[in-house]
Amino acid sequence: MATKAQDYTKTMQDMMGAFPVDMTAFQDGFKTYAAFGEKMSKVALEAAEKSTEISTAWTKGTIAKMGDVTKSKSEAADYQKSVSDFASAQAEMTSESMAAFAEVAKKVQMETVEIMLAAGKTASEDMTAAAKKAGEDMTAAAKKATAK
């Protein structure tokens, strides 16, 4: 006697159809994540641009001061003074550049914290709305299933 195997395909389709999944929550989550990525990228790119400007100014200043060091001098003491002046100017430029880099880092940190706090709030609101919607959908599906 041959036994016919049960086909569970239809049963699974019926079961999955009874508990529909709303993909808008996933789409909204993706949009939120994309917006977060865009904001973070903007912060990083602005910091990179400002850092490049600082580095370029520092390099140009160094090269300009090196021009004075490389000029021929009539007295040996003038070479020593030229190198000493260069070292002083370089120390001042280094201090100014480091302070400028610190300001860039501080700005990045503050903007990142603001973005993260806003993203956390948005994610929490999205999760709450998605959970509420899923609960309502499940309740409606359960009522529909028990009504039959």
C-alpha positions as CSV (number, residue, x, y, z in Angstrom):
1,M,0.0,0.0,0.0
2,A,1.5,3.3,-1.1
3,T,1.2,6.3,1.1
4,K,0.8,9.7,-0.5
5,A,3.3,12.3,0.9
6,Q,1.7,15.4,2.4
7,D,2.4,18.5,0.3
8,Y,3.1,21.3,2.9
9,T,3.7,24.0,0.2
10,K,0.1,25.1,0.2
11,T,-0.1,24.9,4.0
12,M,3.0,27.1,4.4
13,Q,1.7,29.6,1.8
14,D,-1.7,29.8,3.7
15,M,0.1,30.3,7.0
16,M,2.4,33.0,5.7
17,G,-0.5,34.7,4.0
18,A,-2.4,34.8,7.3
19,F,0.4,36.7,9.0
20,P,1.4,39.4,6.4
21,V,4.7,41.3,6.8
22,D,4.6,45.0,6.2
23,M,7.8,45.9,4.4
24,T,7.4,49.6,4.9
25,A,9.1,49.3,8.3
26,F,12.1,47.8,6.6
27,Q,12.1,50.5,3.9
28,D,11.7,53.2,6.5
29,G,14.6,51.7,8.4
30,F,16.8,51.6,5.4
31,K,15.9,55.3,4.6
32,T,16.8,56.3,8.1
33,Y,20.1,54.4,7.9
34,A,20.9,56.0,4.5
35,A,20.2,59.5,5.9
36,F,22.4,58.7,8.9
37,G,25.2,57.6,6.6
38,E,24.9,60.7,4.5
39,K,25.1,63.0,7.5
40,M,28.2,61.1,8.9
41,S,29.9,61.2,5.4
42,K,29.3,65.0,5.2
43,V,30.9,65.5,8.6
44,A,33.9,63.3,7.6
45,L,34.3,65.0,4.2
46,E,34.2,68.5,5.7
47,A,36.8,67.5,8.3
48,A,39.0,66.1,5.6
49,E,38.7,69.3,3.6
50,K,39.5,71.5,6.6
51,S,42.4,69.3,7.6
52,T,43.8,69.5,4.1
53,E,43.6,73.2,4.1
54,I,45.5,73.4,7.5
55,S,48.2,71.0,6.2
56,T,48.6,73.0,3.0
57,A,48.9,76.3,4.8
58,W,51.4,74.7,7.2
59,T,53.5,73.3,4.3
60,K,53.4,76.6,2.4
61,G,54.5,78.4,5.5
62,T,57.4,76.0,6.1
63,I,58.5,76.2,2.5
64,A,58.5,80.0,2.6
65,K,60.6,80.0,5.8
66,M,63.0,77.5,4.3
67,G,63.7,80.0,1.5
68,D,65.2,82.4,4.1
69,V,67.4,79.6,5.5
70,T,68.8,78.6,2.1
71,K,69.9,82.1,1.1
72,S,73.6,82.7,1.2
73,K,74.8,84.9,4.0
74,S,77.9,87.1,4.3
75,E,78.5,86.2,8.0
76,A,78.6,82.8,9.6
77,A,76.5,84.1,12.5
78,D,73.8,85.0,10.0
79,Y,73.4,81.3,9.3
80,Q,72.9,80.5,12.9
81,K,70.3,83.4,13.2
82,S,68.5,82.2,10.1
83,V,68.2,78.6,11.4
84,S,67.1,79.9,14.9
85,D,64.5,82.2,13.3
86,F,63.3,79.2,11.2
87,A,63.0,77.0,14.3
88,S,61.0,79.7,16.1
89,A,58.7,80.3,13.2
90,Q,58.3,76.5,12.8
91,A,57.4,76.1,16.5
92,E,54.8,78.8,16.2
93,M,53.3,77.4,13.0
94,T,53.2,73.9,14.6
95,S,51.4,75.3,17.6
96,E,48.8,77.2,15.4
97,S,48.3,74.1,13.1
98,M,47.8,71.8,16.1
99,A,45.3,74.1,17.6
100,A,43.5,74.3,14.2
101,F,43.5,70.5,13.9
102,A,42.1,70.3,17.5
103,E,39.2,72.6,16.5
104,V,38.4,70.4,13.6
105,A,38.4,67.3,15.8
106,K,36.3,69.1,18.4
107,K,33.7,70.1,15.7
108,V,33.6,66.5,14.3
109,Q,33.1,65.1,17.8
110,M,30.2,67.5,18.6
111,E,28.5,67.0,15.2
112,T,28.9,63.2,15.6
113,V,27.3,63.2,19.0
114,E,24.4,65.3,17.7
115,I,23.9,62.9,14.7
116,M,24.1,59.8,17.0
117,L,21.6,61.2,19.4
118,A,19.2,62.2,16.7
119,A,19.7,58.7,15.0
120,G,19.0,57.0,18.3
121,K,15.8,59.0,18.8
122,T,14.7,58.3,15.3
123,A,15.5,54.6,15.5
124,S,13.6,54.3,18.8
125,E,10.6,56.0,17.3
126,D,10.8,53.8,14.2
127,M,11.0,50.6,16.3
128,T,8.1,51.7,18.5
129,A,6.0,52.4,15.4
130,A,7.0,49.1,13.7
131,A,6.3,47.1,16.9
132,K,2.9,48.8,17.3
133,K,2.0,48.1,13.6
134,A,3.2,44.5,13.8
135,G,1.1,44.0,17.0
136,E,-2.0,45.4,15.3
137,D,-1.4,43.3,12.2
138,M,-0.9,40.1,14.3
139,T,-4.1,40.9,16.3
140,A,-6.1,41.4,13.1
141,A,-4.7,38.2,11.6
142,A,-5.4,36.2,14.7
143,K,-9.0,37.5,14.9
144,K,-9.4,36.7,11.2
145,A,-8.1,33.2,11.7
146,T,-10.3,32.5,14.7
147,A,-13.4,33.9,13.0
148,K,-13.3,31.1,10.4
